[in-house]
Amino acid sequence: MIDEIKALEAEALKLEPGEAQYGIWLNAIHEYTQQYLRETDTGKAWKGNHDSTKGLLDFKIQENARGLDELLEIIRKHVDNSGINAASGGHLAYIPGGGVYPTALGDFIAAVTNHYAGVFFGGPGAVRMENMLIRWLCDLMAYPTTALGNLTSGGSIANLIAITTARDAKGIKSTKVPQSVIYLTAQAHHSIQKAIRIAGLNECQLSYIPLDEHFRMDAQKLEAAIIADKAKGLNPFLIVGSAGTTDTGAIDPMDKMADIAEQQDLWFHVDAAYGGFFIMVDEIKAAYKGIERSDSLTIDPHKSLFLAYGTGAVLIKNVKALQDTHYYAAPYMQDTKDEVAEISPADLSPELTKHFRGMRMWLPLQLFGTKPFEAALEEKLMLCRYFYEAVQKIGFEVGPYPDLSVAIYRYVPEVAEANAFNEKLIKAVLADGRVFLSSTTIDGVFWIRLAVLSFRSHLKIIDTCLKVLEEKVGDLLEGMD
Ligand SMILES: *Cc1c(COP(=O)(O)O)cnc(C)c1O
């Protein structure tokens, strides 16, 4: 048996090739990533090219090793050369972020050390770091010390955790579901409806409150709807607001919604996945008034804190409610109960073993300090306002003045149907690729969006964007003559 073990050990030892090899790999990856960033600087924000990824399938997972150089070449050819370049400052579609470099370094440290971030007993440093970051987020939002939360993989899971917590805190057992009402707007992110369904609340009544002319929830109508529903014997229990909608960046009137939630005794959840970190910009802090009165909140560091994809956060004002929904004990976990100086992430989310996400957030914040983040956020706000003025000068109609860093606009030609024209326009912008834009439809109107949120988006790319739009409108109008 010993001989057999030794033979297996000799093969298994290949999993630890050692320091010299690691140095060589790191250098190669440094070269490759720097080249990627250099090309990002000058290359396209939208590459399309979906078929270029098919070649990946030729490199099957196999018994024998391949060299790193060959693998980087495969990645270059079959992964990097397609779709969105989400690292590019020209990514002005959906909700970008960019991915500040130290996110990667933090992930590297987290993976090499493999610190256990699920339970305090096993990873007291990792858990303290994550809870410290959550408390920093709570401070930003002026949440009290009774609040805590969880670093999630993104905003969708954060919304799910908040909604399941609200469900249990408000005692929505299965028999109560059909009479229970959730209030939101048509501008709520679809991850809310998804969370409602996953949380077993699909048979709740969803009450879509009308929007005002800024695409914000009309608070008066919210109050009227709740009162009317109560009179009908229904059970209103949850209001979902947005601090920065995905479509237009609108911030709902949170202070008024908090009043209503308080008076009518509903759970108030705010989805600030996109807009959350703009609260750091003094000039627009006032728009967030009332967010501190919410019961739960979603905020995405991989959006307005510019981290690479993979980090969202949920904050819950009464941590006990969060724990009641997510805590579970098991006999094989019995040794972990003695060390409880910090609440463990595993007791506050569906996850047990998880990525040590704190490190990828802590490292950039510590390395840079918060000042450049604040400046970048204010810069994005101003770039959006600059675009909003400039795009009108080149003949576009615009939506409401942007609350944050998203603007909607469209070209209304004299001789063609506007929706069809703008659909063609966005296709022409994508085919060009210098900037990446996306569109939306609100009340039957097709709008093109600009979302300035990559930390790499600066004045120059906004000017390029305006130039591309002007050029493409010219081409399309010419084609119609
Ligand atoms: C992006 C977004 C989400 C979903 O977050 P993910 O991190 O993509 O899962 C939820 N709400 C809003 C307002 C968003 O912009």
Ligand as a Chemical Component Dictionary entry (heavy atoms), coordinates in Angstrom:
data_LIG
# 
_chem_comp.id                   LIG 
_chem_comp.type                 NON-POLYMER 
_chem_comp.pdbx_formal_charge   0 
_chem_comp.three_letter_code    LIG 
# 
loop_
_chem_comp_atom.comp_id 
_chem_comp_atom.atom_id 
_chem_comp_atom.alt_atom_id 
_chem_comp_atom.type_symbol 
_chem_comp_atom.charge 
_chem_comp_atom.model_Cartn_x 
_chem_comp_atom.model_Cartn_y 
_chem_comp_atom.model_Cartn_z 
_chem_comp_atom.pdbx_ordinal 
LIG C1 C1 C 0 -27.377 45.756 -11.537 1  
LIG C2 C2 C 0 -28.568 45.952 -10.701 2  
LIG C3 C3 C 0 -29.084 44.906 -9.932  3  
LIG C4 C4 C 0 -28.570 43.490 -10.032 4  
LIG O1 O1 O 0 -27.281 43.412 -9.534  5  
LIG P1 P1 P 0 -26.239 42.306 -10.056 6  
LIG O2 O2 O 0 -25.013 42.698 -9.332  7  
LIG O3 O3 O 0 -26.167 42.469 -11.537 8  
LIG O4 O4 O 0 -26.756 40.988 -9.656  9  
LIG C5 C5 C 0 -30.140 45.177 -9.090  10 
LIG N1 N1 N 0 -30.669 46.407 -9.028  11 
LIG C6 C6 C 0 -30.199 47.444 -9.745  12 
LIG C7 C7 C 0 -30.842 48.772 -9.614  13 
LIG C8 C8 C 0 -29.132 47.241 -10.620 14 
LIG O5 O5 O 0 -28.679 48.262 -11.356 15 
# 
loop_
_chem_comp_bond.comp_id 
_chem_comp_bond.atom_id_1 
_chem_comp_bond.atom_id_2 
_chem_comp_bond.value_order 
_chem_comp_bond.pdbx_ordinal 
LIG C1 C2 SING 1  
LIG C2 C3 SING 2  
LIG C2 C8 DOUB 3  
LIG C3 C4 SING 4  
LIG C3 C5 DOUB 5  
LIG C4 O1 SING 6  
LIG O1 P1 SING 7  
LIG P1 O2 DOUB 8  
LIG P1 O3 SING 9  
LIG P1 O4 SING 10 
LIG C5 N1 SING 11 
LIG N1 C6 DOUB 12 
LIG C6 C7 SING 13 
LIG C6 C8 SING 14 
LIG C8 O5 SING 15 
# 
